[in-house]
Amino acid sequence: MSNTELLSDQATQKIDDLTCSITENVILSSDQQESTLINSDSNSCSKDMSDIDSQVKKSISESDIKPSKDNNFYLIKWIEFNFEELPILLQNVNGPCPLLAIFNILLLRKRIIIDSNRDVISTERVVTLLAEYILEYDQSKLSDEDRINYEHNVQDALAVLDKLKTGLDVNLKFDGVDKFEYTRECIVFDLLNIQLFHGWVIDPQDIELRTIVTADAPSYNQLVEKMIRQRHSEREELVREINLLFLLKKWV
């Protein structure tokens, strides 16, 4: 037998002896003594349960107050804008976030109102408020055809709201800073009357690059496809364009 087993057996024997001793004392004691012992044990048990209940309630309370690390939250900052104190949301660790830009525009336009005593808001709550704002649009003045189109656009916009948390795929065009291929991802900006811009601007002095981009690849996706085709082409007539590929890669 190991030392651990021997110690365990000794401890068990001591506990058994102590239990028997307590039991004999209870049996041999008077009714008053027995009552006192029972009350004492009951009070001790009640105290222990009270302590446990207090700890559980404290744990639940703390979990309600502290944001979970699994959720995304934005801090709220109040700034002076157009001679008013208005809130904006601050960026978190998620990187690019169209949702943040859209929501801040609506906050500054006072289209969405949040309580002045709030200092944090969850991403899920932001998406909910944005969806509610889109759905609250007054359609009473729309014709039947316009109402059908609007409802269809609303459905498309609501479908992409979740993507707005971390980024949005759009196909920009090079003939203007406000030019984009119209896709479902762009509908939410139209519904909210928010103009979208991009920074892919060609140097007006670089005539050669401008000619290649605007003539053969008017959009970003087409430009990428053109670069891929040139990279795998062996035709002599594309030698010049292959050389220009490095110019495009540097710009892109």
Steps between C-alpha positions, in 0.01 A plus 500: 500500500634847411549784748219693328255211543609454863448869578166492322387199704613666823314819413188303412521307829532824696198646324298184572604507868410867525162438338423215739605714797274785393211259443542345847513843663181603325320183605615525863434873531188647647214633287618853566855422403379319190288796404792735550726284285245472222432873503871570493551271200196652330629853550841400370344340193280804438803728526694288251209499252460875544868553420475280190185678383671835549802387299279369218302824484824699497636285217181544296500874565861536389436302180210734418715809551822390330485459118587154377826472311314301235284802408592821323436832671551861399586777742285813469659844490309826516636777279402852401350499151313794348488664844344190657623214715448188291625142540727302272624143529871430530673229299574167666758236406313363198666723242297629201140555603241658264242443773681749721518764225131464410384508861711806583352688204149423622596605853636833378187549288295422813313229312588255776498607865676322785478571872740762632591282798635218285874459458504169311279322247516150355541430130178300502312799641647726231383263226154482659464880518615533140252238381218666694583835344488352149166330569342814648512690170161650411378328182155659494595748226654237273319361200426129491791438264740710706385330819572156353846612389568658837397190692723289277793736564433488873521122499829513311638762738403306811671192356839675488486682834696226672782538246535865593665403830839421350500615138312530174594381151431759230625531143614858450533671163789721399305765312391677820556495874130434553463230234427140600348194342148491639470188714289395793773619735451857377124505557529575872682826420228604255222422746669712766590780257872461568737573214789259460846605381826321425861618483620313190599806297738491204762771471374722213859541381541123456329485162619148417363349819175692466455369145553138603275517803209699363496340153562133573416463868245758613439326834721349768382144438563530127846639567589202720369257237708675234814472711442126552448437128817689411702317761428164333507614138781414258369682193745749352237766449456517877868554579449874534201453726690248710769761557229740606378238742773604743374855477148386583621281786686792651190717479260232628 
